[in-house]
């Protein structure tokens, strides 16, 4: 009879371990989806920023036209309208994506408990650190490139 209980306990333990491994695998997939969503958010934001940047040049040209001529007022209103629509669209997109990301994180965190919440918070903190390091690296690289150009010019001119 003891062997029967030991066997049942061993099977229950194996089932528990398999369940935990499946849960961890599911957790990994969900985090992967969240990362894809974050990358998608970043790509959409870059596109929206590029669109807004592209609209700023026509606005500048329109302001110059208004200074030269009263007929430029219509161009200014059209450009302002496009900027407003783009800003509204950007705001709507960022809010929607942010809301979806928050909802997904909240749903996942409510299902997974405090440990998962802490894990998500840690992951977000590391992501923020990584983002800051990336921008530091990018800025440093620009500075190094500029310094190399200045050095190359001075060598070329023979001042060094």
C-alpha positions in Angstrom: 0.0 0.0 0.0 2.9 2.4 0.8 4.4 1.8 -2.6 1.1 2.7 -4.2 1.1 6.1 -2.3 4.7 6.7 -3.2 4.0 6.0 -6.8 1.0 8.3 -6.7 3.1 11.0 -5.0 5.8 10.7 -7.7 3.2 10.9 -10.5 1.7 14.0 -8.8 5.1 15.6 -8.5 5.9 14.9 -12.2 2.5 16.3 -13.2 3.2 19.4 -11.1 6.6 19.9 -12.7 5.1 19.5 -16.2 2.4 22.0 -15.3 4.9 24.5 -14.0 7.0 24.1 -17.2 4.0 24.6 -19.4 3.0 27.7 -17.4 6.6 29.1 -17.8 6.5 28.4 -21.5 3.2 30.2 -21.8 4.6 33.1 -19.8 7.6 33.2 -22.2 5.3 33.4 -25.2 3.2 36.1 -23.7 6.2 38.2 -22.9 7.4 37.7 -26.5 4.1 39.0 -27.7 4.4 42.0 -25.4 7.8 42.7 -26.8 6.4 42.5 -30.3 3.7 44.9 -29.3 6.2 47.3 -27.9 8.3 47.1 -31.1 5.2 47.7 -33.1 4.5 50.7 -31.0 8.0 52.0 -31.5 7.7 51.5 -35.3 4.3 53.3 -35.5 5.6 56.1 -33.4 8.6 56.6 -35.7 6.3 56.7 -38.7 4.0 59.2 -37.0 7.0 61.4 -36.0 8.3 61.2 -39.6 4.9 62.3 -40.9 4.7 65.2 -38.5 8.3 66.2 -39.4 7.4 66.1 -43.1 4.5 68.4 -42.4 6.6 71.0 -40.6 8.5 71.9 -43.8 5.3 72.9 -45.8 4.2 74.9 -42.8 7.5 76.9 -42.8 7.2 77.5 -46.5 3.5 78.6 -46.0 4.5 81.1 -43.3 7.0 82.6 -45.7 4.4 82.8 -48.4 2.0 84.6 -46.0 4.6 87.2 -45.3 5.0 87.9 -49.0 1.4 87.8 -50.0 -2.1 87.8 -48.5 -3.1 84.9 -50.8 -0.8 82.6 -48.7 -3.4 82.6 -45.9 -5.3 79.7 -47.5 -2.1 77.6 -47.7 -1.4 78.4 -44.0 -4.8 77.2 -43.0 -4.5 74.0 -45.0 -1.1 73.2 -43.6 -2.3 74.0 -40.0 -5.3 71.7 -40.6 -3.0 68.9 -41.7 -0.8 69.4 -38.7 -3.8 69.3 -36.4 -5.1 66.1 -38.0 -1.7 64.5 -37.9 -1.3 65.5 -34.2 -4.7 64.2 -33.4 -4.0 60.9 -35.3 -0.6 60.6 -33.5 -2.3 61.2 -30.2 -5.1 58.8 -30.9 -2.6 56.1 -32.1 -0.3 56.5 -29.1 -3.2 56.5 -26.7 -4.8 53.4 -28.3 -1.5 51.5 -28.4 -0.7 52.5 -24.8 -4.2 51.5 -23.7 -3.9 48.1 -25.4 -0.5 47.5 -23.9 -1.7 48.5 -20.5 -4.8 46.3 -20.8 -2.7 43.3 -22.0 -0.2 43.8 -19.1 -3.1 44.2 -16.6 -4.9 41.0 -17.9 -1.7 39.1 -17.8 -0.7 40.4 -14.4 -4.1 39.7 -12.9 -4.0 36.1 -14.1 -0.4 35.5 -13.0 -0.2 37.1 -9.6 2.3 39.2 -7.7 5.3 37.4 -8.9 4.5 38.0 -12.5 3.7 41.7 -11.7 7.2 42.1 -10.2 8.6 40.3 -13.2 6.9 42.6 -15.6 8.0 45.6 -13.6 11.6 44.4 -13.6 11.4 43.7 -17.4 10.0 47.2 -18.0 12.8 48.7 -15.8 15.4 46.8 -17.8 13.8 47.9 -21.0 14.0 51.5 -19.9 17.7 51.1 -18.9 18.4 49.5 -22.3 16.7 52.3 -24.1 18.7 54.9 -22.1 22.0 53.0 -22.9 21.1 52.8 -26.6 20.6 56.6 -26.7 23.8 57.2 -24.8 25.6 54.9 -27.2 24.1 56.6 -30.2 25.0 60.1 -28.9 28.5 59.0 -28.0 28.9 57.5 -31.5 27.9 60.8 -33.1 30.4 62.7 -30.9 33.2 60.3 -31.8 32.3 60.6 -35.5 32.4 64.4 -35.4 35.7 64.4 -33.5 37.2 62.0 -36.1 36.1 64.4 -38.9 37.6 67.4 -37.2 40.9 65.5 -36.7 40.9 64.3 -40.3 40.4 67.9 -41.5 43.2 69.2 -39.4 45.5 66.4 -40.6 44.5 67.2 -44.2 45.2 70.9 -43.7 48.6 70.0 -42.2 48.0 71.9 -38.9 49.0 68.8 -36.9 
